[in-house]
Amino acid sequence: MYAIVESGGKQYKVEEGRYIDIDLLQKEPDEPVEFAKVLLVNDGTDSRFGTPYLENCKVTGRVLKNYKGDKVTSFKYRRRKDSHVMKGHRHWYSQVMIEKITA
């Protein structure tokens, strides 16, 4: 059984017992999290689609950790202008263990 949920404007495919890395949630580690915006639920034989979301469906999980991802660099170079700019940042993520899909 799997589901497609929306979090932070992005869509993720989730399955019970697996974890996903999503944009930072304002939750501490070992805190429960609930995704109410469920777009699709598939139980292996039947698929249910929402318009845009399914009613009475939710996905629950638990935050494992909050961490910073790999460094992303941006480099701008203007030829013959003696100009270049290098910037970088590290994005924050939350790792969530999916515990239950309720459909």
KEDOVO-5877 format. One line per 2 residues: number of its first residue (from 1); for each residue x, y, z of N, C-alpha, C. Coordinates in nm, 4 decimals. Layout:
BEGIN
NUM> X/Y/Z/X/Y/Z/X/Y/Z | ...;
***
This chain:
BEGIN
1> 0.0847/-0.1179/0.0000/0.0000/0.0000/0.0000/0.0888/0.1236/0.0000 | 0.0552/0.2182/-0.0860/0.1299/0.3429/-0.0878/0.0330/0.4583/-0.1105;
3> 0.0829/0.5787/-0.0858/0.0015/0.6990/-0.1023/0.0899/0.8112/-0.1557 | 0.0255/0.9091/-0.2155/0.0924/1.0305/-0.2592/0.0406/1.1421/-0.1694;
5> 0.1329/1.2094/-0.0981/0.0945/1.3182/-0.0081/0.1629/1.4463/-0.0524 | 0.1056/1.5578/-0.0074/0.1620/1.6885/-0.0385/0.2121/1.7523/0.0905;
7> 0.3356/1.8049/0.0847/0.3935/1.8737/0.1995/0.4885/1.9802/0.1480 | 0.4683/2.1022/0.1905/0.5565/2.2100/0.1488/0.5486/2.2406/0.0004;
9> 0.4328/2.2155/-0.0623/0.4164/2.2419/-0.2035/0.4756/2.1352/-0.2937 | 0.5261/2.0274/-0.2368/0.5835/1.9178/-0.3144/0.5064/1.7902/-0.2849;
11> 0.5125/1.6963/-0.3788/0.4419/1.5701/-0.3629/0.5410/1.4574/-0.3412 | 0.5068/1.3658/-0.2490/0.5942/1.2559/-0.2132/0.5170/1.1247/-0.2153;
13> 0.5818/1.0186/-0.2647/0.5241/0.8850/-0.2589/0.5706/0.8225/-0.1282 | 0.4765/0.7764/-0.0454/0.5099/0.7221/0.0855/0.4549/0.5809/0.0990;
15> 0.5274/0.4983/0.1748/0.4844/0.3627/0.2074/0.5052/0.3413/0.3561 | 0.4259/0.2530/0.4146/0.4392/0.2230/0.5575/0.5735/0.1574/0.5843;
17> 0.6385/0.2005/0.6930/0.7653/0.1417/0.7327/0.8862/0.2019/0.6635 | 0.8673/0.2953/0.5734/0.9786/0.3608/0.5053/0.9879/0.5058/0.5517;
19> 1.1022/0.5671/0.5253/1.1172/0.7067/0.5626/1.1360/0.7931/0.4390 | 1.1007/0.9223/0.4545/1.1173/1.0186/0.3465/1.1913/1.1406/0.4007;
21> 1.2620/1.2084/0.3129/1.3307/1.3327/0.3471/1.2527/1.4470/0.2824 | 1.1957/1.5349/0.3657/1.1139/1.6450/0.3152/1.1683/1.7762/0.3685;
23> 1.1168/1.8868/0.3143/1.1576/2.0181/0.3635/1.1281/2.0277/0.5128 | 1.2038/2.1121/0.5798/1.1995/2.1216/0.7259/1.0581/2.1450/0.7789;
25> 1.0185/2.0616/0.8740/0.8938/2.0787/0.9478/0.9272/2.1413/1.0819 | 0.8378/2.2199/1.1355/0.8608/2.2828/1.2646/0.8240/2.1854/1.3771;
27> 0.8901/2.0697/1.3753/0.8673/1.9648/1.4756/1.0020/1.9191/1.5281 | 1.0026/1.8765/1.6515/1.1232/1.8220/1.7135/1.1334/1.6728/1.6822;
29> 1.2530/1.6152/1.6920/1.2669/1.4705/1.6712/1.1793/1.3906/1.7676 | 1.1260/1.2805/1.7197/1.0374/1.1885/1.7920/0.8986/1.2489/1.8165;
31> 0.8640/1.3544/1.7436/0.7319/1.4138/1.7533/0.6446/1.3596/1.6399 | 0.5161/1.3322/1.6641/0.4312/1.2802/1.5560/0.3968/1.3894/1.4549;
33> 0.3761/1.3468/1.3309/0.3370/1.4388/1.2243/0.2256/1.3726/1.1440 | 0.1320/1.4526/1.0956/0.0174/1.4005/1.0224/0.0042/1.4756/0.8906;
35> -0.0067/1.4018/0.7816/-0.0267/1.4595/0.6499/-0.1731/1.4401/0.6126 | -0.2483/1.5501/0.6026/-0.3906/1.5412/0.5714/-0.4166/1.5605/0.4222;
37> -0.3187/1.6143/0.3502/-0.3359/1.6372/0.2068/-0.2904/1.5125/0.1305 | -0.3812/1.4171/0.1190/-0.3529/1.2910/0.0497/-0.4152/1.2993/-0.0885;
39> -0.3325/1.2811/-0.1919/-0.3791/1.2927/-0.3297/-0.4220/1.1595/-0.3888 | -0.3560/1.0493/-0.3470/-0.3826/0.9178/-0.4055/-0.3538/0.8110/-0.3015;
41> -0.4324/0.7049/-0.3038/-0.4073/0.5875/-0.2204/-0.4205/0.4644/-0.3094 | -0.3200/0.3768/-0.3051/-0.3212/0.2529/-0.3824/-0.2954/0.1386/-0.2856;
43> -0.3857/0.0395/-0.2843/-0.3691/-0.0753/-0.1938/-0.3229/-0.2007/-0.2666 | -0.2758/-0.1878/-0.3903/-0.2273/-0.3023/-0.4657/-0.3243/-0.3484/-0.5722;
45> -0.4528/-0.3333/-0.5466/-0.5532/-0.3742/-0.6452/-0.6401/-0.2570/-0.6895 | -0.6597/-0.1612/-0.6015/-0.7501/-0.0503/-0.6291/-0.6805/0.0822/-0.6004;
47> -0.7010/0.1801/-0.6862/-0.6461/0.3143/-0.6657/-0.7605/0.4118/-0.6460 | -0.7431/0.5032/-0.5489/-0.8406/0.6091/-0.5250/-0.7710/0.7419/-0.5448;
49> -0.8323/0.8288/-0.6250/-0.7761/0.9593/-0.6550/-0.8629/1.0678/-0.5937 | -0.7988/1.1736/-0.5463/-0.8711/1.2855/-0.4894/-0.8915/1.3958/-0.5915;
51> -0.9864/1.4853/-0.5630/-1.0107/1.5997/-0.6513/-1.0145/1.7275/-0.5691 | -0.9096/1.7897/-0.5252/-0.7709/1.7480/-0.5392/-0.7249/1.6542/-0.4276;
53> -0.7952/1.6521/-0.3123/-0.7512/1.5683/-0.2007/-0.8589/1.4665/-0.1654 | -0.8155/1.3540/-0.1092/-0.9088/1.2528/-0.0615/-0.9615/1.2920/0.0760;
55> -1.0905/1.2716/0.0964/-1.1484/1.2986/0.2276/-1.1361/1.1737/0.3140 | -1.1262/1.1920/0.4434/-1.1165/1.0839/0.5416/-0.9923/0.9973/0.5220;
57> -0.8887/1.0515/0.4629/-0.7619/0.9800/0.4470/-0.6517/1.0633/0.5103 | -0.5616/0.9950/0.5774/-0.4475/1.0661/0.6347/-0.3298/0.9702/0.6464;
59> -0.2125/1.0287/0.6537/-0.0890/0.9532/0.6700/-0.0222/1.0057/0.7961 | 0.0122/0.9146/0.8870/0.0789/0.9552/1.0102/0.2219/0.9040/1.0107;
61> 0.3068/0.9798/1.0754/0.4472/0.9426/1.0838/0.5124/1.0041/1.2056 | 0.6430/0.9886/1.2137/0.7197/1.0402/1.3265/0.8495/1.0994/1.2732;
63> 0.8855/1.2183/1.3225/1.0089/1.2840/1.2804/1.1272/1.2110/1.3434 | 1.2201/1.1650/1.2604/1.3400/1.0981/1.3106/1.4490/1.1986/1.3439;
65> 1.4736/1.2927/1.2519/1.5772/1.3927/1.2766/1.5585/1.5101/1.1824 | 1.6162/1.6242/1.2194/1.6254/1.7422/1.1352/1.7729/1.7605/1.1028;
67> 1.8048/1.7829/0.9761/1.9454/1.7919/0.9381/1.9622/1.8840/0.8177 | 2.0873/1.9230/0.7936/2.1215/2.0045/0.6782/2.1674/1.9146/0.5653;
69> 2.1248/1.9455/0.4434/2.1619/1.8676/0.3271/2.3004/1.9067/0.2759 | 2.3368/1.8517/0.1613/2.4647/1.8835/0.0993/2.4665/2.0290/0.0542;
71> 2.5877/2.0832/0.0401/2.6021/2.2214/-0.0018/2.5683/2.2365/-0.1495 | 2.4913/2.3402/-0.1791/2.4545/2.3737/-0.3162/2.5261/2.5028/-0.3514;
73> 2.6047/2.5024/-0.4595/2.6786/2.6223/-0.4976/2.6214/2.6823/-0.6247 | 2.6287/2.8141/-0.6324/2.5857/2.8881/-0.7500/2.7034/2.9747/-0.7929;
75> 2.7404/2.9677/-0.9204/2.8546/3.0424/-0.9709/2.8123/3.1207/-1.0936 | 2.8287/3.2532/-1.0866/2.7979/3.3392/-1.2007/2.9283/3.3980/-1.2520;
77> 2.9442/3.3952/-1.3832/3.0675/3.4431/-1.4445/3.0321/3.5265/-1.5669 | 3.0899/3.6459/-1.5736/3.0684/3.7320/-1.6897/3.2018/3.7465/-1.7626;
79> 3.2087/3.6938/-1.8809/3.3346/3.6943/-1.9542/3.3756/3.8366/-1.9920 | 3.5018/3.8602/-1.9903/3.5654/3.9870/-2.0265/3.5223/4.1037/-1.9385;
81> 3.4581/4.0790/-1.8251/3.4127/4.1872/-1.7379/3.4855/4.1854/-1.6033 | 3.5744/4.0874/-1.5833/3.6438/4.0727/-1.4560/3.5438/4.0625/-1.3409;
83> 3.4389/3.9821/-1.3636/3.3336/3.9707/-1.2646/3.2934/3.8245/-1.2485 | 3.2917/3.7783/-1.1260/3.2374/3.6474/-1.0953/3.1893/3.6465/-0.9507;
85> 3.0830/3.5691/-0.9268/3.0223/3.5611/-0.7943/2.9985/3.4142/-0.7626 | 3.0420/3.3703/-0.6463/3.0177/3.2334/-0.6021/2.9433/3.2385/-0.4692;
87> 2.8266/3.1762/-0.4666/2.7450/3.1716/-0.3452/2.7084/3.0267/-0.3179 | 2.6730/2.9970/-0.1948/2.6312/2.8619/-0.1596/2.5423/2.8619/-0.0379;
89> 2.4700/2.7531/-0.0204/2.3864/2.7363/0.0981/2.3626/2.5873/0.1218 | 2.3144/2.5549/0.2406/2.2755/2.4185/0.2755/2.1306/2.4227/0.3215;
91> 2.0493/2.3402/0.2608/1.9062/2.3390/0.2875/1.8755/2.2478/0.4064 | 1.7764/2.2861/0.4884/1.7344/2.2055/0.6027/1.6278/2.1040/0.5598;
93> 1.6395/1.9821/0.6108/1.5451/1.8747/0.5821/1.4998/1.8089/0.7121 | 1.3835/1.7430/0.7050/1.3340/1.6581/0.8132/1.3207/1.5168/0.7598;
95> 1.3663/1.4205/0.8369/1.3522/1.2805/0.7988/1.2330/1.2250/0.8766 | 1.1323/1.1745/0.8037/1.0068/1.1299/0.8639/0.9872/0.9818/0.8355;
97> 0.9621/0.9033/0.9393/0.9288/0.7614/0.9258/0.7763/0.7507/0.9145 | 0.7296/0.6876/0.8069/0.5854/0.6727/0.7852/0.5384/0.5509/0.8654;
99> 0.4409/0.5737/0.9545/0.3927/0.4682/1.0412/0.2621/0.4061/0.9920 | 0.1679/0.4889/0.9447/0.0374/0.4332/0.9083/-0.0291/0.5152/0.7993;
101> -0.0904/0.4449/0.7040/-0.1710/0.5082/0.6002/-0.3158/0.4679/0.6274 | -0.3989/0.5654/0.6579/-0.5399/0.5402/0.6892/-0.6245/0.5850/0.5718;
103> -0.6970/0.4921/0.5122/-0.7812/0.5250/0.3966/-0.9246/0.4832/0.4231;
***
